[in-house]
């Protein structure tokens, strides 16, 4: 502030002091405008960084799935697991002969192909 003692009291500015205060307000307003522009630029950069982060996080999740142990289970073992699953349909109120096979076909394309090829499952 060009006149800090005016801020602490109830003094009124006169003559040249008024011009000094107006100049200080104008200069500070310009600085605020520059800062607003910089904030806008940085917020845009932050949005772009968040978008890139979401893309990379999706990539990581998708590629982690490639390492899941279930992917290494041979198809004939999955058939046995599906048949074991089928044997429990009568004991589980949420899983019936109608909904059970559909649950298996909804996991992934590989499971769908196996389940659709298993006549005893249907």
URFENKA-V476354 format. One line per field, one symbol per residue. ss: DSSP state (a for helix, b for strand, c for the rest). phi: phi as a letter, one per 40 degrees, with the letter a starting at -180 (. if undefined). psi: psi as a letter, one per 30 degrees, with the letter a starting at -180 (. if undefined). A space follows every 10 residues. Layout:
# URFENKA-V476354
ss->???
phi->???
psi->???
This chain:
# URFENKA-V476354
ss->cccaaaaccc cccccaaaaa aaaaaaaaaa aaaaaaaaaa aaaaaaaaaa aaaaaaaaaa aaaaacccaa aaccaaaaaa aaaaaaacaa acccccccaa aaaaacccaa aaaaaaccaa ac
phi->.cbcccccbb cbcbfccccc cccccccccc cccccccccc cccccccccc ccccccccdc ccccdcccdc ccccdcccdc cccccccccc cbccbbcccd cccccccacc cccccccbdc cb
psi->kfifffffah lklkcfeeee eeeeeeeeee eeeeeeeeee eeeeeeeeee eeeeeeeeee eefeffgkef ffkleeeeee eeeeeefgef fjffjlfefe eeeeffelee eeeeefgjef f.
